[in-house]
Amino acid sequence: MNQFSMKWSMVIVIGLFTSSGCLVDTDPGSEGEMEDADAASEVIAEVGEEQCTPSIGGVSASSTPRLNSTITYTINGSCLPSTIAMWIGDCDGIYKQSGNASQARFSCTHRWTAGIKEVHIKDRPGGYHLYPSPFTINVFP
């Protein structure tokens, strides 16, 4: 790897193969021999993409959070991981409706008590926080 953090990499292999499956000696001036295709491959490049850092631009609710109401929360950002997770205190049945690298939607039903609730957004369940959290929301009666 080089100085860049790699998200994924791909190795490009070049060789010329005969019908017998052997690699052809491509340097006519050398005294090389034909080599087994599995043992002889020349890696000429490693190509990758720089890894982006997940960033949250904002979180919005589909309506005012109220006790016993189901709300959809939309997280907007960039480089959001497919494993993104959200947790809200006393919000029952939270699940991810959809998601991509720029937006994720979660729904849940506010149960049990009204008041101030903590919200956590993480890269994956049990992972690290993506949003300066916990932050709070107010669930009304």
N, C-alpha and C positions, 0 to 999 in steps of 0.2 A: 504494500500500500504506500501511497505517497503522502504528502502533507495534508491532503484533503480527507475528510471523513467520508467514507463511501456508503451509500445506501444499498447499492447492489453493484456487482461487477460481472462482466462477461468476458470470457477469454476467447480470443479469436485464434484459430489454429489454421495454418496453411500447409498444404502438402499436395503433391500430385500422386494419384494412385493408379496403378495398373489394374487390369482385369483380375489379376491374382490377389489383389488386396495389399500389395507391397508398395511402400513409398519409393518413388523414383528418385535417384540421385539427381538433383537439379543443378549441381555445380560440375560442369563437364571437365574443368581443369583439376578437380581434386581426385584423389585416389579412393574416394568413398565407395562403399558398397551399398547395395539395396538393403534396406532395413525393414524390419517388421513394422507394420503400420501402427500397432499399439505402442511400440517402444519409441518410435520416432515421430515426433511432432514438434513443430517450432512455434513457440508462443511469441507472437510478434507484437501484441498490444493487449493492454488491459484497459477496458473502457468502463467508465462508471459515471454516476451522477452524484453531485454533492448533496449531502443529506440536509434537508431543511429542518428548522426548529419549529415545533408547534407553537402557535401563538393564538390567543383568544382576543377577538376584537370586541365582543360584547355578548350578552345573554339577554334574551327577551322572553316574556310570557305571552301566551295567546289571549289571556284575559287576567283580570285581577285575581290573585290567589285567594280562594275562599274555602272555608272548611267544607268537606264533603264534595268538592268540585274537582273534576278532572281537568288538568291544565297541560298544555304542550309547551315545553321550554325549547327555544331555539338558540343554539350556540353558533356564533359566526366567528370565523378566524381563518387561519391559513395553516397548511401542513397538518391538519388534524389527523391523528392516527385512526385507523379503522377500529381500534380497540378502545376508543374513548369511553369513559364511564362517568356517570353523574349520580350523586346521592343528595337527597334533600331530607332533612329531618321530618319525621312523621308523614312522609309522602309514600303512600302504599302502592305497590305494584309498579314501581318505576321500570320502564323498559325503553330501549332505543328503537324509535320508529324508523329512522333513516340516518344516513350519514355519508359524507364524502370528505375530501380534503379541505373544503371551505365551510361546511355546515353540518351540524348534527342536531337531530330532534329527539327529545325524550318526553314521555308522558307519564303522569302518575296522578293519583287521587289524594288530596290532602285530607288526612284523617286525624281523629282523636282530639287534638287541641289546636286552637287558634294561637297566634302570636308569632314571635320571632323564631325563624328556623335557619339552621346552618345549611349552606350549599357547598358541595365539594365537586370539582371537576378534575378528573385524573386521566392520565394517558391510557390507563387500563385499570380494571378492578384491582385495588391494593397497590397501585403504582404511585407515581409522583403527581403532585398538583400541577395542572396547566394554567389555572387561573389563580390570581392572588387570593388564596382561600385559607380558611373558609370565609366566605362572605355570607351575608344574611338577607333573607326576604321576610316580609310580614304577611302572614296568612290571616285573613279577616274572618270573623264569625259568619 
